[in-house]
Amino acid sequence: MTDEGNGIIRLRSSDGKVFELTESAAEISELLKDSPREEDDEVTEIDIVRVASQCLEKVVEFMKHYDEEKMKEIPTPLGGSTFNEVGSNSLALYGLLFPCDSQ
């Protein structure tokens, strides 16, 4: 990584769309934090082949937001005992959770 986490990371989704974020924003992801990079590279490109752009866009949006405003603790339990009770749109929720487990 470059000094101070100011380098740029470009993430390419399974359908070829590219998203940019700073190294400091990417630090929330163990996958991105542990990805090999050249020390002197200002831009690193990483293919995220198992995640579609619609979902990767939301993940990158979250990482950028979290970099600016630290995340508050998520209360548990989530308000339901089944996956369907927790999210009103279970398919979208699954789509957002899947990249979290794609290591």
C-alpha positions in Angstrom: 0.0 0.0 0.0 1.1 3.5 -0.6 1.8 5.9 2.3 -1.2 7.0 4.4 -3.6 4.8 2.5 -4.1 7.4 -0.2 -3.8 5.0 -3.2 -6.7 4.2 -5.4 -8.3 0.7 -5.7 -10.4 -0.1 -8.7 -12.8 -3.0 -8.3 -14.1 -4.8 -11.4 -17.4 -6.6 -11.1 -18.4 -9.9 -12.8 -20.1 -7.9 -15.5 -17.1 -5.6 -16.1 -18.1 -2.4 -14.4 -15.3 -0.6 -12.5 -15.7 1.1 -9.1 -13.0 3.3 -7.5 -12.3 3.9 -3.8 -9.3 4.9 -1.7 -7.2 2.4 0.1 -8.4 3.8 3.5 -12.0 3.1 2.5 -11.1 -0.4 1.4 -9.5 -1.2 4.8 -13.0 -2.4 6.1 -12.7 -5.4 3.8 -10.4 -8.2 4.8 -10.3 -9.4 1.2 -9.1 -6.0 -0.1 -6.8 -5.4 2.9 -5.0 -8.7 2.3 -4.9 -8.4 -1.6 -1.4 -8.2 -2.9 -0.3 -4.8 -4.3 2.9 -3.3 -5.4 4.3 -0.7 -2.9 4.9 2.0 -5.5 1.6 1.5 -7.4 -0.8 4.4 -7.0 -3.7 2.5 -8.5 -4.5 -1.2 -7.9 -7.0 -3.1 -9.9 -8.8 -6.1 -8.4 -11.3 -8.3 -10.2 -14.3 -9.3 -8.0 -15.5 -12.0 -10.3 -18.3 -13.5 -8.1 -20.1 -10.2 -7.6 -22.4 -8.3 -10.0 -22.1 -4.6 -10.5 -25.5 -3.8 -8.9 -24.3 -5.4 -5.6 -20.7 -4.2 -5.8 -21.9 -0.7 -6.2 -23.7 -0.9 -2.9 -20.7 -2.5 -1.2 -18.4 0.3 -2.5 -20.9 3.0 -1.5 -20.9 1.5 2.1 -17.1 1.4 2.3 -16.8 5.0 1.2 -19.5 6.1 3.7 -17.9 4.1 6.5 -14.5 5.7 5.7 -16.0 9.2 6.3 -18.4 8.3 9.2 -17.6 5.4 11.5 -20.2 2.7 11.7 -22.4 2.5 14.8 -23.0 -0.8 16.5 -25.7 -2.9 14.9 -28.3 -4.0 17.5 -29.0 -7.7 17.7 -31.2 -9.6 17.3 -32.2 -8.1 14.0 -35.9 -8.2 14.7 -36.8 -11.6 13.4 -36.0 -15.3 13.7 -36.0 -16.1 10.0 -34.2 -14.6 7.0 -37.6 -13.5 5.5 -38.7 -11.7 8.7 -35.5 -9.7 8.9 -35.5 -8.2 5.3 -38.5 -7.0 3.3 -36.6 -7.8 0.1 -34.8 -11.0 0.9 -33.2 -11.4 -2.5 -31.6 -8.0 -2.3 -30.4 -8.7 1.2 -28.9 -12.0 0.2 -27.2 -10.1 -2.7 -25.6 -7.7 -0.3 -24.5 -10.4 2.2 -23.0 -12.7 -0.4 -20.0 -10.4 -1.2 -19.2 -10.3 2.5 -18.6 -14.1 2.5 -16.9 -14.3 -0.9 -13.3 -14.7 0.4 
